[in-house]
Amino acid sequence: MHHMKSVSVRDIRYRFSEVEDHLRHGETIQLTKRRRVIARLTPVKPPTRHKSPPDFMALLRKIYGNKIAKISGADMISEQRGRY
């Protein structure tokens, strides 16, 4: 295990903790058997943080301030449909 660019199956068996440390630091390692590359070990990407859902009430307050509608939304729709 010189530069940790490639490791043998034997290195994986007997020095796994060293290989694991390099993977944890983001290095990609080639696994060899009889001097032929048989696999590549790549570190797992850290999970992305989920965004919190948008605060719609804060957005409405930002747009409209403290204005209060004279008519409810349901009444406006009924009026537009001609049922009022």
N, C-alpha and C positions, 0 to 999 in steps of 0.2 A: 504494500500500500504506500506508494511513493507520493504522488500528488493527489490521490483520491479521485482522479479522473476515471480510473477503472479499478475494480476489485475482483478478485477471483471468488469462486464459490467457497473455497477454503477460508478466505478472509471473512466472508459473511458468517461462516460457522463459528470461527474462533475469535473474531474481533468485531462482532456486530455492534457493540456499544460505540465504537469509534465511527463506524459507517453511519450509524444512526445520528450521531452528533453532526456529521457533515450534512446529512439530509435535513436536519433541523435548521441548519444555517443556510438552506436554500440551494445547495449544490446538487447537480445532476450527476449520477454515478453510473458508469457502464459496468455491468456484471459479465465477467468472462469465465469461460471454461475451456481449458486447453488453448489458451491465448486467442480464443474467438469470442467476440461479443455475442452474448445470448439474450441480454435484456438491458433495459435502461431503467434505473430507479430515479424517479423524479419526486421532489417534495410536493406535498399537498398544499394547495393554496389556502391561506387562512380564510375562514368564512367571512362573507361580506355582512356588514351590519344592515339590518332591515331599517328602513326609514319608518318613522311613526306616521300614522295617517294624518292627512291635512286637517287643520283646525278650521272648518268651514265657518263657524260662528265668528272667529277672529277676522276671517277674510271679509265677511259681510259687514262687520263693524268698521273695518278699514275703508270699505267702499262707501257705505251709506251713513256711517256715524251713528248717532242716536235717533235718527228719524223713525217715526212710527207711521205705518201706512194707515190711511183713513178707512180702507176697505180690506177685508181679508183676501187671501189668494183664492180661496174657494169661491167667494162672491164675485171676484173679478172674472174668473173662468165662466161661471154661470151667466154673468152679464154678457160676455163676449159670445156665448152660444145662443143668446136670446131667450134664456129661461128665467130671467129675473123679473 
